[in-house]
């Protein structure tokens, strides 16, 4: 049996960043262009973190 090594080219990585802007609002942004904005509460931070992780796991690379 032979194994073939395939080289992946043009692979995009989805590593979103969750940050807080100057007005205290949380948001996440990915290099692929996806992102979302939320409010300034701790609940909004959790939603932004969850959304970023879901995005990262839904499309780990093309």
N, C-alpha and C positions, 0 to 999 in steps of 0.2 A: 504494500500500500504506500502511495506517495502522498505527502502533505504539500500543499501549495501555500506559500506565503503571499498574501495579497497586500500590496502597499496602498494605504489610503492616502489619497491626495485631495486637496481642497476641502479638508475637514474643518468645519466651523465648530468652535466650542462655545457653549452657552453658559457664561458665568455672569449672571446678573449681580449688580451691586445695589444694596439697600442703603439709602442715605437719607439724611434729614436736611432740608433746605434752610435758608435764613429765617423763614417765618415759622419754623417748627413743624412743617408738614413732611411726612414720610413718603418716600417714593422709591421705586426700583426701576432700573434701566439695564438693558442687555445690549452688548455690542451688535446684535443682529437687528436692533431697532425696536424691539418690544419693550414695553414698560407700562407703569401705572402710577397714579398719584393717590394718596390718601390724606387723612387728617393728621392731627398732632397728638392723638392719645396713644396710650400703650396698646390698646386694642388695634388701632390702625397699624402700628409697627408690626404686630403679629400677623395681620392680614397681608401686609407687604412682604414680609419674610416668607410666609406660606406661598404666596403667589409666585415669588421669585424661585422658590424651590420646585414648585410644580412645573414652572416653565423650563427650568433646567433639566428636570427628569423627563419631561414630555418630549423634548428634542435635544438629546445629549450631543448630537452631531449629525451632519448630513454627509 
